[in-house]
Amino acid sequence: MLEAIKIISVFAIPLFFIFILAYGHFKGIAVYDTFIEGAKEGLTTAFRIVPYLVAMFVAIGIFRSSGAMDMVTELVKPIFSLLGGPPEVLPLFIMRPMSGAASLGILAELLKVYGPDSIIGRTASTAMGSTETTFYTISVYLGAVGIKNARYALAAGLIADMAGFIASIIICNVFF
């Protein structure tokens, strides 16, 4: 079984590309020209979102270096302990909705210090896989298309993140 999965994984991406090219050919689509148009749009979008990225990174830097993250961590720690979550992962839970790169750095540090098979490593890894960088996503994607009023997107995203965090604690405590 494991050998079959290895063989499939080697051929999956090349076969997918061949499928796309063949499908485009049979549908009469100029695949290369369409790809070039998409690449141009991608570059245009990338240039449009740069100000939003810069603003987000500056805000995250200020949040971390001002000590606000440490204050929020200490404030939330008693509630977090009631859920049975290891307090070591709390900085990850706070940073994850803001920055994927920063939360990945926190995850790497947790895995280095406590190991991937510890309850801390498993909870942190499960949380990373079940949550999103909500602030980043909203600022970049909505900014890229010019939407100024996110309406309920922020609240919905943060509620989904909270559900992912709570689920990661419960699932890891139950199964590990």
C-alpha positions in Angstrom: 0.0 0.0 0.0 2.8 2.4 1.0 4.7 1.6 -2.2 1.6 2.3 -4.3 1.2 5.7 -2.6 4.8 6.6 -3.4 4.3 5.7 -7.1 1.1 7.7 -7.3 2.7 10.7 -5.7 5.6 10.7 -8.2 3.3 10.8 -11.1 0.4 12.9 -9.7 1.6 16.4 -10.6 3.0 15.6 -14.1 -0.2 13.7 -15.0 -2.2 16.7 -13.7 -0.3 19.1 -16.0 -0.7 16.7 -18.9 -4.5 16.5 -18.2 -4.7 20.3 -18.1 -2.9 20.7 -21.4 -4.9 17.9 -23.1 -8.2 19.3 -21.8 -7.4 22.8 -23.0 -6.4 21.5 -26.4 -9.6 19.5 -26.8 -11.7 22.5 -25.7 -9.8 24.8 -28.1 -8.3 26.9 -25.4 -4.9 28.5 -26.1 -3.4 27.2 -22.8 -0.1 29.1 -23.0 -1.8 32.4 -23.9 -4.3 32.0 -21.1 -1.4 31.2 -18.7 0.5 34.4 -19.7 -2.7 36.5 -19.2 -3.1 34.9 -15.7 0.5 35.6 -14.9 0.1 39.3 -15.9 -3.0 39.6 -13.7 -1.1 37.9 -10.9 1.7 40.5 -11.1 -0.7 43.3 -11.2 -2.5 42.0 -8.2 0.8 41.5 -6.4 1.7 45.2 -6.9 -1.7 46.3 -5.8 -1.5 44.4 -2.5 2.0 45.6 -1.5 0.8 48.5 0.6 -1.6 46.2 2.5 1.2 43.8 3.1 3.5 46.5 4.4 0.8 47.9 6.7 0.1 44.4 8.1 3.8 43.6 8.7 4.3 47.0 10.5 1.2 46.4 12.6 2.4 42.9 13.6 5.9 44.3 14.4 4.5 47.0 16.6 2.2 44.5 18.4 5.1 42.1 19.2 7.8 44.7 20.1 5.5 46.8 22.2 4.9 44.0 24.6 1.2 43.9 23.8 1.5 40.2 22.8 2.9 39.4 26.2 0.1 41.3 28.0 -2.6 39.6 25.9 -0.9 36.2 26.7 -1.0 36.8 30.4 -4.6 38.1 30.3 -5.9 35.0 28.4 -3.8 32.4 30.2 -6.3 31.6 33.0 -9.1 31.1 30.4 -6.8 29.0 28.3 -5.9 26.8 31.2 -9.6 26.1 31.9 -9.8 24.6 28.4 -6.9 22.3 29.1 -4.5 23.9 26.6 -0.8 23.9 27.3 0.1 27.5 28.0 3.2 27.3 25.8 1.1 27.3 22.6 -0.8 30.5 23.6 1.6 32.9 21.7 0.9 30.8 18.6 -2.8 31.1 19.1 -2.6 34.8 19.5 -0.2 35.3 16.5 -1.9 32.9 14.1 -4.8 35.1 13.0 -2.3 37.9 12.2 0.7 36.4 10.5 1.5 33.0 8.9 5.2 33.7 8.9 5.3 34.7 12.6 3.1 31.8 13.7 5.2 29.4 11.6 8.3 30.7 13.5 6.6 30.2 16.8 5.6 26.7 15.7 9.1 25.9 14.7 10.4 27.0 18.1 7.8 25.0 19.9 8.7 21.9 17.9 12.4 22.4 18.5 12.0 22.9 22.2 9.3 20.4 23.0 9.3 18.0 20.1 6.7 17.2 17.5 5.3 14.2 19.4 4.7 16.2 22.7 1.2 17.4 23.5 2.5 20.9 22.9 3.9 20.0 19.5 0.8 18.2 18.5 -1.6 20.9 19.7 0.4 23.6 18.0 0.6 21.6 14.7 -3.1 20.8 14.8 -4.0 24.5 15.5 -1.8 25.6 12.6 -3.6 23.2 10.2 -7.1 24.2 11.4 -6.9 28.0 11.5 -6.2 30.8 9.1 -4.3 34.0 9.1 -7.5 36.0 9.2 -6.2 39.6 9.5 -3.7 38.9 6.8 -6.2 37.2 4.5 -8.8 40.0 4.9 -6.3 42.8 4.4 -4.6 41.4 1.4 -7.5 39.7 -0.5 -10.1 42.3 0.2 -7.6 45.1 -0.4 -6.5 43.5 -3.7 -10.1 43.8 -5.1 -10.7 47.2 -3.5 -13.3 46.2 -0.8 -13.1 48.7 2.0 -15.9 47.4 4.2 -15.2 43.8 5.3 -18.6 43.6 7.0 -18.8 40.3 8.8 -15.7 38.7 7.3 -13.5 39.6 10.3 -15.9 38.3 12.9 -16.6 35.1 11.0 -12.9 34.5 10.4 -12.1 35.0 14.1 -14.9 32.8 15.2 -13.7 30.1 12.8 -10.1 30.5 14.2 -11.4 30.2 17.8 -13.3 27.0 16.8 -10.1 25.7 15.3 -8.1 26.5 18.4 -10.6 25.0 20.8 -11.0 21.9 18.6 -7.2 21.4 18.5 -7.0 21.5 22.2 -9.9 19.1 22.7 -8.8 16.7 19.9 -5.2 16.5 21.1 -6.2 16.0 24.7 -8.6 13.2 23.8 -6.4 11.4 21.3 -2.9 12.0 22.7 
